[in-house]
Amino acid sequence: MSILKSIREKEGYTQTDLANQTGLSLRTIQRLESTNKVPKGYTLNVLAEEFNMEPSALQAKYVKSKLSRDSEITTIKMINLSVLSFIGIPFGNLILPIILWRNNRDSKFVDEIGRRVVNFQILFTLFLCLLLILLPFTVAKLLPNIPIMLIVLLIAYLFNIAVIIRTAIKIQHQDFDFLNGPFRLI
């Protein structure tokens, strides 16, 4: 949520009220709220005065919010990249991400994104296990001299790595619309 919007609502102002009280344009108030950028110069001083605070205190709220958001994004990156532990640890794609997600669920943002990553990994693991159980009874009978189990496992690993890389790129670009599958276990 926008810092200015939260302060404005706490003080009981509408955007129009705040614009009228400060002499700033309604468009300026709307822009500051939608972009959540730190107000500068005259705008900062007028808003700080209206909210009975020092301009430096108002700026500090923006800095604290940015640091908090950066910390949340770093945590999401760690949850996503911890999935790679499945390469060396059986079920590592579930164990480490779940531990990181559960330890950082106090942030609603991290909880939601972490939940999506963990949910995908649970579904991926269940599907892969089922596939590996059924494979010897089906395809392996038709192709006895081909190591089909290893081929399927390798393809599944490569697919999961591709999903992790794609997710990491989206996180880097702050596009958090990923792994929104229709089926959720958690």
N, C-alpha and C positions, 0 to 999 in steps of 0.2 A: 504494500500500500504506500502511496505517496506520503512523504513526511509532512508536506504542507497541508494535505487533505486531512491527515490524522489530527494535526494541531488545530486546524480550522474547525473540524467537527467537534473536537474536545471543547473548544471555546464557544461552540454553538452558533457559528457563522455559516451562512450559505456562501457560495462563491460570489454572488451579487453583493451580499452584505459586506464581505471582506473587500471587494473592489471599491465599494462606496466609502468605507471607513478609511482605507489607505490611500485612495486617489489613484490606485493602479487600475489599468483597464481589466475588464472581465476576461478578455483574451489572454492577458499576461498571467492571471491567476490560473486559468484553464491550462495554459502551456506549462507552467511550473508544476502543476499537479500531474499532468499526463507524462511529462518527461522525467520528473523527479530529479531535476538538475538543481544544483545549489544556486539560490538567488545571489546576485552580486550587486555591489554598489548601492545605489539609491533604493532599489527594490529590497535588498537585504535589510537595510536600515529601517525602512518603513514597516516591513513585516515584523521585524524584531521589536520595534517600538509598539506596534499594535498588540503583540502577544506578551508584552512586558518582560522581555528577555534581552540579554546582550546579543549583538549580532554574532559574536564568536560562539555563543551557546547554540544559536540556531544553526550555524555552519557545522558545529560539532555533531548535531543530530544527523545531518546528512552524511558526514564522514563515517559515523558509527553504523548507519544503515548500510552504506556501501561495503564496509568491512564485513558486516554480518552476511550480506548477500554473497560476497566473494568467498567467505568461509563455507557457506552452504554449497556453492558451486564446486569448491575443492572437495568437499565431502562426497558429493555426487560423483565426481570424477574418480575418487578412490573406490567407491562402491562398484562402479562400472569396471574399472581396471582390475579389481580384486577377483573378478570372475575368471581372469586368465589363470588363476591358480589351479584350475581344473587340468591344466596341461601336466602338472606334476603331482597333484594330490587328488585321489579319487573323491568325487563329489565336492571338490574345492570350489566349484562354481556356485555351490549353495552355502557352504560353511562360512567362508570369509565374508561374502556380501551380506549374509543374514546377520552376522555379528556386527559388522559396521553399520548396517541399517538400523538394527535394534538399539545400538548405542547412541544413535544420532536422531532418533525419532521425535525429539522435543521440537524440532523445526517442522512445521507443517509442509513446507516446500520439500525438504529432504525426505520426509516420510512418504509423500506422494510419489516422487521420482524414484526413490529407493525401492518402494513397494512394487513399482512397475518392472524394475530391473530384476528383482528377486522373483517376482511372479513369472516373468519370461523364463528365467533359468529353471524354475521348478517344472514348468511345462516342457521345456526342452529336455530336461533330465528324464522325466516320466516317459516322454515319447521315445527317447533314445533307448531307455531300458526295455520298454515294450518291444521295440523293433529288434533289439538284440536277443530277446527271449524268443520271438517268433521266427527269426531268420533261420536258425538251424532246421526248423521243421518245414520250411517252404523253399526258399531259393537255393539253399545249400544242397538239397537233394537233387536239384536240376543241374547245378554246376559244382560237382564235387571237387574238382581240381583247382578251383579258383578261391583264394582266401577272401570270400565275400564279407565275412565279419570284419576283417581289418579294413577293407575298402570302405564299408559303411561307416565304421568308426572314424576313419580319416576324413571322410566327407562331412560327417557331423561336426568334428572338431573344427574343420576349416569354416563351415557355416557359422558356428558359434563365434569364432574369431572375427569373421566378417561383420557379424552383428555388433560385437564389442567395438570394433573400429568405427563402424557407422555411427554408433551411439556416441562415442568419444568425439567425433567430428561435430555432431549436432550439439553436444554440450559445449564444445569450444566456441561455436557460433551462437550460443545461448538460445538455441531452438529446442525447447523442452517438450516438443510434441513427438514423442517416439515411444515405441513398445506399448501402444494403447490397444492391446488385443481385446477382443470381445469376451474372452473367457478369463476370469480372475479367480485365483484360489485364495489369495490373501488381500 
